[in-house]
Amino acid sequence: MEYSKGYFANHWCEKGHIVHCLEGTFISNLKTGESSFLSSGISYIVSNNLDSHLSITENGVKLLIIDGDFLKNEELNYKQLNYNF
């Protein structure tokens, strides 16, 4: 998925995802007030209905996003992972 320069999500997303930043940077805001800055090579996980999130990018970003029912596990919470793929 590609978000253009100045993208600001217009809603809180409730879906679970595994997100890997391929190129660029963005900020992921959680409804809890937490924010994470992600750049190329960084991945994160959000769970269905547990980690409502909203994305913002100033200069644009390319992301690999994997959705799935396996992210419904209530034991799985927001985690930022530093993986080099």
N, C-alpha and C positions, 0 to 999 in steps of 0.2 A: 504494500500500500504506500502511496506517496501523498504526503500533506504538503501543500504549497506554502510559500513564504507568507507569514502572517496568519497561518491557520490557528483558529481558536474554536474548539468544539462547542457546539450550542446546546449540549445536554450532558448529563451525567450518564456514563455507560455502566450498566449493571452486569454485562456479560463477562465471563472469564476468558482470559487470553494468556498465551505465552507470546511475548513481544521481543523481537531482537532488532536493534537499531543497526541498519546496514550502512547508512550514510546520513550525515547531518546531526542535529541535536533537537531535543524537545524536552518539555517538562510534563511530567505526569502528576496531576494533583489528585489527592484522595479527598473524599467528603469529610474525613476525620481531621483534615487540616494539614496533613503531611504532604510534602512535595519532594519529587526526585528529579534530578537533572540527568538525562541519559544522552549518551553520545555513541558514535560508531563503535561496535563491538560489545556493547552492554545489553543484557537481556533482563527482563523482569516478568513476574507472574502475578496475575490478579485472579481472584476466585469469583465465581458466579454469586451475585447477590451479597457478597461480603465486602468487596473492595470497590465501591463506586468510584469511578475515576473519570477525569477530564484531561484531554491533551491539548498542549499549546506548543507551537513552534514559531520562532521569530524568522528564521531563514530557510525553512523547509526541511523535510526529513523523509527518508525512505526506510520503511519498516517491513520486516517479515512478521506476520501475525498469524498465530495458530489458535483457532477456537475449538472448543470441544466440551462434551459433557463430562469428561474426566476431571474438569476443573470445578465441579460442583461439590467436591469433598470439603466439608466444613472444617476439617483439620488444616486445610491448605490456606494460608494467609499470604498477604502481600509480601513478596520477597524480591529483592534486587540481587541479581547474580552477575558476577563479572566472568563471563566465559569468552574465550577467544575461539571463534568458529573458523 
